[in-house]
Amino acid sequence: MNKKEKEFAKKIKIIKRNGNQQDFDAEKIKIAIRKSAERVMVELTPEAEDEVVSIVLEFLETQTTNPEVQQIHNCVEAALEKVNPLVAKSYREYRNYKKEFVHILDKVYKKAQAINYIGDKENSNTDSALVSTQRSLVYGSLNKELYKKFFLTTSEVEACEDGYIYVHDMSARRDTMNCCLCDVGNVMRGGFEMGNLWYNEPKTLDTAFDVMGDVIINTAAMQYGGFTVPEVDTILAPYAEKSYKKYYQEYLDIKGDDADSEGASAYALKKVERECEQGYQGIEYKLNSVGSSRGDYPFVTFTFGIDTTRFGKMVSRIILQTHKKGQGKEGRKKPTLFPKLVFLYDKNLHGEGKDLRDNFLEAIDCSAKTMYPDYLSLTGEGYVPDVYKKYGRVISPMGCRAFLGLYFERGGMEPADKDDKPVFIGRFNIGAVSLHLPMILAKAREEQKDFYEVLDYYLEMIRKIHIRTYNYLSKKKASTNPLAYCEGGFYGGNLKPTDCIEPLLKSSTASFGITALNELQVLYNGKSLVEDGEFALEVMKYINCKINEYKKEDKIIYAIYGTPAENLCGLQVEQFRKKYGVIEGVSSREYVSNSFHCGVWEDINGIEKQDLEGRFWDLFRGGRIQYVRYNLNYNKEAMITYVERAMEKGFYEGVNLSLSYCNNCGHEELEMDTCPKCGSSDLTKIDRMNGYLSYSRVHGDTRLNKAKMIEISERKSM
C-alpha cells in the first residue's frame, strides 16, 4: 500500500457481526484470498495481493469508513474479479459454503426443538419421548444434512427435494450398511470377543439365549434397517441338546440306583422346554425394552420352522407358544412387536399328514392370536422356492421384506460350475433409493418427453448413488462393527480390525425401491391395479431389464424393492401436490399405496388380492410381501386356507388383523376403539405398519404419522 492508502486504512473501523468495531487489517484480506487461490491451485503474487487490497480501499473510499463485514467481503470479491476471476469464484463459493453451513445448523436446531418438545413420528420403531431417542434423532438430523451437502450432487438433492427419488435413511447411510442376515450362530460357535471381553461358547440353552441377545443388541446397533437371525431353530438346537444331556445326567445323579432312562429323559426334556420358554421370553423382554445406541428398538426378525431334529422342532414350537401368550401382567398380556417371526413353510414337511404339520398348526394358532408369524413359502413357485428346491438353501427376508440376490460360494455373481452353491446367511444390503413413479410420469407429460427417457434419467441417478455408496463404504474399517466384520457375523467377516471391509461388499445388494405403483396406473389411464395394471406391469418389466444390465456392467448385485413407505407414504403426496396439484386417485388421498399393493380401500377379498398382487411377485425379487386382511374373528380354518394358498403361489404371506387391548380391564377384541366391557378408551392397538407390526395406539397416543393413521382407518383389503 502507498502512504495515502495506509493513512486511509487507519481510519477504517470494521463493524463485526456482534456489533463490535475492529481496525482494518490488510493482512487478513491477503490470507483469505491466498487460501481461495490455493483451493483452485493458483499462486497469487505479492503484487496481485497488494492490488486486491488497493482496489478494496478504493471501493471503501467511495462508500464508508465504517463498513460491515459483509461489505468487506463484497469488495474483496469484486476486486478479485478484476485481478483473477478464478480465485474470485473460489472465494465466492467458500463464502456461500459458510452461509449454507449456518443454514444447516439452523435447520438442525429447529428440528431439535421440534423433536424435544413435539416428538417425531417418521419411524414407528422409535419412541421420541425418550431422552436417548431424542439425542439420536437430533444427531440423525445433522447427519442427514451433512449427507446431502457432502455426498449428494446438486441435481440429486434437487431430485430428492422435489420428490422424484427418495434416498432412504440419509441420517445413517454415511456410517454403515443396511438390512442383513447376521450369522449369529457362527459368532457364537467357538466363542468370540465383544467389547474387549471374551465370551465362551454357551454350554446350555439358557446361556445361548442370553448370549444371542447380547450379540443382537450389539450388532444391530451398528447398522440401520432390519436385522434377521436366519433359521434360529437350527442355531439353538445344539445348545438345547447340551442342556438335555446336562439335565439327563442330573437326574441320574439325583436318583442314583433308582434312575431309569425313561424317567431321566422325561425330566431332562421338561427342564429343557422350560429353559427354552424362559430364554425366548428373555429375548422378547430385551428386544422390546432395551433401546439400541441408535435410539430405536432393534428391528429383529427370527426365521424358523424347517429343522427336523428333535430339539429343532422343540425350539420352533416353544417360540410360537411363548409368543402367543404375550408379555405383561396376568390378565393384561399383549404380544410383543420384536422379534418379528417368520415361519418357513415346506409342503413336504408341513403339509397335511407330514412330520412337522403340528408345528405349522401351532404357527396358525399363534398368528390368529398375535398376527405373527408371517409365512415364507419354500415349495411353491418362484425365486425363493426355486433356490430352496435346487440348492437346499433358504433366502430369509432381511427385516420386513428385503431379499438377497444370488451370490455363489466360489463364482460370486455367477456359479463357478454346476456344483457351486449360493450363500445367503451373513450377507447384507448397503441401502435403498426409491423412485416415485407417478411424479416421473407427470414430469414426462409436462415436459412432453417420453416416459422411459425420464425414467432412465432417474434410474441412472440412483445407480450413481449406489456406486458412490459402495466405494465409500468399502474404505470403512472392520473395527467399526467387530462382531460382523471380525468375529464372523458377516460372510467372510474374519478381518483384522484395521482391514477395510471391501472384500465383504462383493456379496452385498443395493436396492432400487418402488412406491405408488397403483397411483402410477391411475395417472396413466384412470384405472387402479384392481381395474387394470397392464401399464404398471410394463414399467416393472422395463425396470427389471434395465437393472439386469446395470448388474452386469457394475458387478454389483442390484435388487428391486417394493418400498414399505412409512413416513414416505404421506411425504410423496405432499411432493406431488406441490409440483402437479391434486389429481383424483393419484394425490387426492393423504397417502400413496405401498410398492405393488392394491389400494387398501379396495373392496376385494383375500383371494382376489392374492391374485392381483401375484402378477407383480416375480418383478420385485429384492423386496416383497403379500398380506390380506382377516376380518374373520379368529377363524383359523379360513386362515389355513389363505396361508396354504399363498404357499402354493410361492408367496411371503402376512396375516393381518387389528389387535386391540383394553389397558383398564384387559378385554381383547378385534377393531376395538372403545372397550365395550368397561367403556375405557385407554387402549393398546397393534396394526401392521407394512411388512411389520407397530403400535397404532399406546395409552391414547400413537407412534405413527398422520398419513399412516389415515391409511389404517381406510383399510378394507389390508
Salt bridges, closest charged atoms under 4 A:
ASP23 OD1 - LYS13 NZ 2.34
GLU27 OE2 - ARG34 NH2 3.74
GLU49 OE2 - ARG34 NE 2.92
ASP50 OD1 - LYS30 NZ 2.64
GLU77 OE2 - ARG92 NH1 3.18
GLU77 OE1 - ARG95 NH1 2.66
GLU81 OE2 - ARG92 NH1 3.09
GLU93 OE2 - LYS89 NZ 2.59
GLU100 OE1 - LYS149 NZ 2.19
ASP106 OD2 - LYS110 NZ 3.35
ASP120 OD2 - LYS111 NZ 3.11
GLU122 OE2 - LYS111 NZ 3.51
ASP127 OD2 - ARG703 NH2 3.79
GLU145 OE2 - LYS107 NZ 3.34
GLU145 OE2 - LYS148 NZ 3.57
GLU156 OE2 - ARG468 NH2 2.65
GLU201 OE2 - LYS242 NZ 3.95
ASP214 OD1 - LYS286 NZ 3.17
GLU273 OE2 - ARG317 NH2 2.97
GLU277 OE1 - ARG274 NH1 3.27
GLU277 OE2 - LYS325 NZ 2.91
GLU284 OE2 - HIS323 ND1 2.74
ASP296 OD2 - ARG294 NH2 3.12
GLU330 OE1 - LYS333 NZ 3.99
GLU352 OE1 - ARG357 NH2 3.39
GLU362 OE2 - LYS324 NZ 3.11
ASP365 OD2 - LYS324 NZ 2.58
ASP365 OD1 - LYS636 NZ 2.51
ASP374 OD2 - LYS340 NZ 2.30
ASP374 OD1 - ARG688 NH2 2.78
GLU409 OE2 - ARG393 NH2 3.29
ASP417 OD1 - ARG410 NH2 2.90
ASP419 OD1 - LYS418 NZ 3.66
GLU447 OE2 - LYS443 NZ 3.01
GLU447 OE1 - LYS449 NZ 3.34
ASP456 OD2 - LYS546 NZ 3.83
GLU460 OE2 - ARG463 NH1 3.17
GLU502 OE1 - LYS475 NZ 3.98
GLU553 OE1 - ARG463 NH2 2.63
ASP554 OD2 - ARG463 NE 2.73
GLU590 OE2 - ARG577 NH2 3.25
ASP611 OD1 - ARG645 NH2 3.05
ASP611 OD1 - LYS649 NZ 3.24
GLU613 OE1 - HIS597 ND1 3.31
GLU613 OE2 - LYS609 NZ 2.87
ASP618 OD1 - ARG621 NE 3.19
GLU644 OE2 - ARG357 NH1 2.59
GLU648 OE2 - LYS347 NZ 2.79
GLU668 OE1 - LYS369 NZ 3.11
GLU669 OE1 - HIS667 NE2 2.90
GLU671 OE2 - ARG629 NH2 2.79
ASP673 OD1 - LYS685 NZ 2.90
ASP673 OD1 - ARG697 NH2 3.50
ASP682 OD1 - HIS699 ND1 2.96
ASP701 OD1 - LYS121 NZ 3.24
GLU711 OE2 - LYS708 NZ 2.84
GLU711 OE1 - ARG715 NE 2.54
GLU714 OE1 - ARG589 NE 3.72
